[in-house]
Amino acid sequence: MAMDSTYAATEVERANEIGRIAAGDIAHRAGNRYPEKPAFVVPERDETVTFAEFDRRTNRAAHALREAGYEKGSRLAFVAGNSLQFLEAYFGALKAGVVPVFINPEITPADIAYEFDHSEADGLLVDDALHAKTAPLVADNDIETVAAFEWEGTDVPVPSFRTFTEGHDDGAVDIEIVDDLPKTTTGKVQKFELAEDWQTYYE
């Protein structure tokens, strides 16, 4: 099956399909291969998100993180339950080269503080309902609360995740995520041998 060239039009987007296998590219490849198919359905919000829209949302998250100063190798803690915004932020972080650090929201504040310190987290994304639990801990560990996922609609003194990403570029992020792909003697990225059914993901 040929890829939709109208969707993957830019050099950066094509580079994400050719010669690279990185987790952050999964959203882009799915958006390119199945642009109009539903990726996620959120019944309680009567929301259906296509693969192409999900890819654009993760791009906005990636650009927002980069513009907020999070660089390749920065560590971003997540204290949150499962949600669509969580996934957007996770794939956005991967696309930006940021390292996600998942912390179980059910553990004690002391254990969360330990995870902050041990992971050397630079920032935090948190469910709005959990902000009160993490606020004292980020202050003690010199961590920035970047934004809050809108989980229960709780008022918090930090931007919502939607506000944080709103207005940012939804195109591909121009960053080399992977530095250590196998190289040939000529310095070119080594081709991976893939089953025929999977070739279209990487061509």
N, C-alpha and C positions, 0 to 999 in steps of 0.2 A: 504494500500500500504506500503510495507516494505521500509525502508530507504536504500540508497546505502552505504553499509558498506565499500566499497573501498574508498569512499570520506571522510566519517566521521570515520577516523581510530584511531585517537589519544584519549587518556584519556581526555584531555582538551576539544576537540571537542565534545566528548560524554557528558561531563559534561554540555556543553552549550545546549544540547538537553533534558537533564533529570533534573527535579526538579527545573527549573528556567524559569521565564518568564521575560525577559528583552529586551528592544527595540533593543539593539545592536545585539541580537541574530537573529533578523529577517533575516538579510542578509545571515547568516550561514545556517539557516534552509531552506531558499529558494534555496541556492546553493546546499544543500544536497538533497533536494527533486526534484529539476528540474535542474540538473547541466548543461545540454547542451541546455536548452531552452533559447531563447533570452530574456534578461532582459531589455536592453535599445538599442535603435537604434538612432544614431546621423547622420542624412542624410547629413548635411553639411560637415561632416568629413568622410563620408562613413564608419562609424564604428558601428559594432554590438557587444555588450558585453553580454555574457551568464551570468546566475545567478552564476555559479561557479567562473567565472573570476571576477565578481563584488565582490564576497565574498573575493577572494584573494586580490583584490585591497584595500578593506576596512581593511583587516588584515595588509597590508603593511602600510597603513595610521596610524593605531593604534600603531604599533610598532615604527614607525617614531616619533609619538608624545611622546610615553613613553621614547624613547631614547633621545628626545630633552628636557626632564625634566618635561613634563606635567604628573601629577599624578592624581589619583582618586580624584575627587572634584575640580580639576583645571578648570578655566573657559576660554573658547576659543570663542572669538567673530568672527562672520561671517558678512562681509559687501560685499555682492555679489548677483548677479542674479542667476537664476536657471541654473544649468549645471550638467553634469555627474560628474565632479570633485567635485562640491559642495556636491553631494550625497555621493561620496566616502569618503570625509572628514567628513561629518556628521556621517555616520555609523562608520567610523574609530574612531571618538571621543567617540561615545557611547561605542564601544568595549573596549576602553582604560579607561573608567570610567570618561572621561572628559566631562564637562557640556557645550554643545553648547549654545551660546548666539547669537540669530539672530537679526541683526540690519538692518532696512530698508535702502537700499543704496540711496533712493531718498530723505531722510530727510536732513536737513541742517547740515553743519559741527558742529555747536553749539549743535544741538540735538544729533549727533553722539557722541560728546565729553561727553555729559550728560549720554548717555547710557554706554559708557566705564566706567565712574566713578561709576554710580549707580550699574552696574552689577559686579564691581570689576574684570573685565576681566584681565587675565594674558597674553593673546596673541591674535593675530589677523590673520585670513585668509581673503584675499581680492582679488577681481577681479583686474587683472593688470590695467584695464582702470580706476579703482577707487583709485589706490595707491596714486596718487598725492593729492587726496581729504583727505585721512586718514593719510598721513605721518606726517604732523604737529601735528595731534591730538594724535598719539601714543607717540610722543616725550614728549608732555605735560603731558601725563597720565602714563608714565613709562610702556608702553605696548610694547611687542615684536611683530613685524610683522613676522610671522612664514614663510609664503610663499604666492605666488600670483597665483590665478587660471588663466590659459591661456585663456582669453576671447577674446581679440582683438589683441593679439600679441604685446602689448605695452611693450617696454623695461622698466624694473623696477630694482632697486638695491637690490632685495631680490630674493631668490630662487623661481623658478617655483614650483608649487605643484608636478609636475611629478619628478623634480629633488629632491625635499624634500623626496619623498617616495621611490625613486628608490633604489634598492639593499637591501631593508629591508625584513625581514622574512615575508612570506605570509601565515604562519600557524596561528592557533588560538592563541589569547592572553591569557596568564595564569593569570587572575585577577578575583577576586570575585567582580562582579559589584553590586549585591544586598545583603544588609546586613539584611534586615527586612522582608524576606519572612515568612509567618505564620509557627510557629513551633508547633510540638506536645509536649506532656509532656516528651517524651524521647529525645527531642532536634533535632529530624530529621525534615527535611522540610516537611510540610504538603502537601499531595497530593491534587491536584485540580481536581474537578469533571468536566470533559470535555465531550462534545458530542462525540459520537463514531467516527464521521467523522474527528474530530480534534485530536484524540488520537495519531496519527502517528507523529504529530509535537513535541510531548513531551515524546516519548518513545524511 
